[in-house]
Amino acid sequence: MKTEYMKFDSRSKEAFNTAQLGAVLARGQEYLLPLRFDSNGADVLAYNPATNGTRAIQVKSRATIDAKYRGRNLWIAFPHWVSANQQDWYVVPHDTLTKLWDGRSPSAIGPQHAGTPPKKLLDALADFRVGSVALG
């Protein structure tokens, strides 16, 4: 599946990733509300009716941090391809992801991304792993 995914254009990847994230979050009774436009950095809102909580989420195709997202109470959602047919999904507050990434404050660095995050980072993000999707 990853081979086919890599052939998608950027809009198709964003739609695919949003659908996969929605499937994973729905298992935990959290539902995505797509936004028609990027609102304060968010692509979607995740709503949990049990807690009446809402999270503003930027959906990415890879782990990403960027100073433009600093201080916005924005969550970053991204898949980690465990194999060609499985994605693990992470949803992490941006500023937390930045600190775990390299220990510096979000304003100290420019944009960074990793298609395959280092094992040390994935281990630190264990509490933010929201589930897996088997593809194929």
Secondary structure as a PSIPRED ss2 file (coil, helix, strand):
# PSIPRED VFORMAT (PSIPRED V4.0)

   1 M C   1.000  0.000  0.000
   2 K H   0.000  1.000  0.000
   3 T H   0.000  1.000  0.000
   4 E H   0.000  1.000  0.000
   5 Y H   0.000  1.000  0.000
   6 M H   0.000  1.000  0.000
   7 K C   1.000  0.000  0.000
   8 F C   1.000  0.000  0.000
   9 D C   1.000  0.000  0.000
  10 S H   0.000  1.000  0.000
  11 R H   0.000  1.000  0.000
  12 S H   0.000  1.000  0.000
  13 K H   0.000  1.000  0.000
  14 E H   0.000  1.000  0.000
  15 A H   0.000  1.000  0.000
  16 F H   0.000  1.000  0.000
  17 N H   0.000  1.000  0.000
  18 T H   0.000  1.000  0.000
  19 A H   0.000  1.000  0.000
  20 Q H   0.000  1.000  0.000
  21 L H   0.000  1.000  0.000
  22 G H   0.000  1.000  0.000
  23 A H   0.000  1.000  0.000
  24 V H   0.000  1.000  0.000
  25 L H   0.000  1.000  0.000
  26 A H   0.000  1.000  0.000
  27 R H   0.000  1.000  0.000
  28 G C   1.000  0.000  0.000
  29 Q C   1.000  0.000  0.000
  30 E C   1.000  0.000  0.000
  31 Y E   0.000  0.000  1.000
  32 L E   0.000  0.000  1.000
  33 L E   0.000  0.000  1.000
  34 P E   0.000  0.000  1.000
  35 L E   0.000  0.000  1.000
  36 R E   0.000  0.000  1.000
  37 F E   0.000  0.000  1.000
  38 D E   0.000  0.000  1.000
  39 S E   0.000  0.000  1.000
  40 N C   1.000  0.000  0.000
  41 G C   1.000  0.000  0.000
  42 A E   0.000  0.000  1.000
  43 D E   0.000  0.000  1.000
  44 V E   0.000  0.000  1.000
  45 L E   0.000  0.000  1.000
  46 A E   0.000  0.000  1.000
  47 Y E   0.000  0.000  1.000
  48 N E   0.000  0.000  1.000
  49 P C   1.000  0.000  0.000
  50 A C   1.000  0.000  0.000
  51 T C   1.000  0.000  0.000
  52 N C   1.000  0.000  0.000
  53 G E   0.000  0.000  1.000
  54 T E   0.000  0.000  1.000
  55 R E   0.000  0.000  1.000
  56 A E   0.000  0.000  1.000
  57 I E   0.000  0.000  1.000
  58 Q E   0.000  0.000  1.000
  59 V E   0.000  0.000  1.000
  60 K C   1.000  0.000  0.000
  61 S C   1.000  0.000  0.000
  62 R C   1.000  0.000  0.000
  63 A E   0.000  0.000  1.000
  64 T E   0.000  0.000  1.000
  65 I E   0.000  0.000  1.000
  66 D C   1.000  0.000  0.000
  67 A H   0.000  1.000  0.000
  68 K H   0.000  1.000  0.000
  69 Y H   0.000  1.000  0.000
  70 R C   1.000  0.000  0.000
  71 G C   1.000  0.000  0.000
  72 R C   1.000  0.000  0.000
  73 N C   1.000  0.000  0.000
  74 L E   0.000  0.000  1.000
  75 W E   0.000  0.000  1.000
  76 I E   0.000  0.000  1.000
  77 A E   0.000  0.000  1.000
  78 F E   0.000  0.000  1.000
  79 P E   0.000  0.000  1.000
  80 H E   0.000  0.000  1.000
  81 W E   0.000  0.000  1.000
  82 V E   0.000  0.000  1.000
  83 S E   0.000  0.000  1.000
  84 A C   1.000  0.000  0.000
  85 N C   1.000  0.000  0.000
  86 Q E   0.000  0.000  1.000
  87 Q E   0.000  0.000  1.000
  88 D E   0.000  0.000  1.000
  89 W E   0.000  0.000  1.000
  90 Y E   0.000  0.000  1.000
  91 V E   0.000  0.000  1.000
  92 V E   0.000  0.000  1.000
  93 P E   0.000  0.000  1.000
  94 H H   0.000  1.000  0.000
  95 D H   0.000  1.000  0.000
  96 T H   0.000  1.000  0.000
  97 L H   0.000  1.000  0.000
  98 T H   0.000  1.000  0.000
  99 K H   0.000  1.000  0.000
 100 L H   0.000  1.000  0.000
 101 W H   0.000  1.000  0.000
 102 D H   0.000  1.000  0.000
 103 G C   1.000  0.000  0.000
 104 R C   1.000  0.000  0.000
 105 S C   1.000  0.000  0.000
 106 P H   0.000  1.000  0.000
 107 S H   0.000  1.000  0.000
 108 A H   0.000  1.000  0.000
 109 I C   1.000  0.000  0.000
 110 G C   1.000  0.000  0.000
 111 P C   1.000  0.000  0.000
 112 Q E   0.000  0.000  1.000
 113 H E   0.000  0.000  1.000
 114 A E   0.000  0.000  1.000
 115 G C   1.000  0.000  0.000
 116 T C   1.000  0.000  0.000
 117 P C   1.000  0.000  0.000
 118 P C   1.000  0.000  0.000
 119 K H   0.000  1.000  0.000
 120 K H   0.000  1.000  0.000
 121 L H   0.000  1.000  0.000
 122 L H   0.000  1.000  0.000
 123 D H   0.000  1.000  0.000
 124 A H   0.000  1.000  0.000
 125 L C   1.000  0.000  0.000
 126 A H   0.000  1.000  0.000
 127 D H   0.000  1.000  0.000
 128 F H   0.000  1.000  0.000
 129 R E   0.000  0.000  1.000
 130 V E   0.000  0.000  1.000
 131 G E   0.000  0.000  1.000
 132 S E   0.000  0.000  1.000
 133 V E   0.000  0.000  1.000
 134 A E   0.000  0.000  1.000
 135 L C   1.000  0.000  0.000
 136 G C   1.000  0.000  0.000
